[in-house]
Amino acid sequence: MKKWLKNVRIETGYYSHDDYISGTKTKNVDILINEKRIEKIRAHSNEFNGLDVQDGQGNLIIPAIREMHCHFDKSKLGLPWQPLAPAASIVDRFEKEIPQLEQASLSLSERMHRLVELEQSHGVSFFRSHIDVHPKVGQKYLQQTLATLSEYQEKFSYELVAFPQHGLLRSHAYQEVKTSLENGANLVGGVDPNALDGNVVKSLEQTFKLATSHNAPIDLHLHERGNLGKETFYEILKQTKANQWQGKVTISHAFGLNDFSGQERQDFFQQLAENQIAIFSSVPLDGSIPPLEELRKAGVQVALGCDNVYDSWSPFGNGNVLEKLNRYNEIFGITTQKGLTDSLMLVTGKKTIVPDGIWLKPGMKANFTLVDSSCSAEFVARQSTVKASYYHGQRFQIG
């Protein structure tokens, strides 16, 4: 069924004086949506040939917003408040997590509903979620997640990472990860193959074997620092090259990139870019945040996610990836009109949104966001209101 989305503003270029960009040019357009795709974009008019019309009310249109690192199975949203329980180590933390979640008064599905709908209220229409898969929980978290996702058909898209939280080797999780890839998981996960598994080469060899045998990308949690971290980074690079897995590897957190310096730092960042190894971050405030802007300038793909949203690991998190984007720009001192505009790619994946015709064009899926803002730069800096998101042409009213 065809319908018009009328009167939305698209960015077309910049106002500039000498070397100073003083603002963003926009124009009002109408978009003809045919089923799930954009059929036509035209200058705003009042002729709609009897088709259904939705009013964009002059709101700015930007690419669809993505949440690139979350945990559907871990959130405690909806449960009574509890402070974070003490834990002596990461091992102690994840050992305590299982009984905490198993004894929760709300099911995984109920808690997941709250997380999904919270993030949707901030415009998210794509999720990458890590799901615990290891012998202590088997496949049940994945099965419960998939059952819950079936209730959201045609409302958003997603990727699920088979995540051996307790260590691929340490918990003997290889077979569970393999089974999950055969039953709905899309990516192979992992965590600290050096510090946790104790054998970085064997751990990563098994990780890449799982990935290549199932044609699955990889997304590894890596918190390791110092020489342990460096060894792991170099082994990931080695395995990526050996398996020709360029463009299919993500390192989440990647705190140890701070420990590279001088020429080694420059060379390694360049190799990350050349081998299309992405770095995803939740923009922590504790000083461990990797040099994300330096990585971006080196050509490395960087994206943001919320990660913890009130769980056994953190009492914080509000499910707003746009707040993470705002924090990113403040931390890295990005204040220019173009810099703020270009940073939107961290939560959309679209490299350039100005001028028009770059990202929004006929034939593409009708996935985008409407925001109450004069331009993308203002939206990023001022955290303007998200009014609606569109997924496959279906409108989800927010603001």
Summary of the structure (lengths in Angstrom):
residues: 399
radius of gyration: 21.7
end to end distance: 25.4
largest distance: 67.0
contacts: 1337
relative contact order: 0.16
helix: 33%
strand: 27%
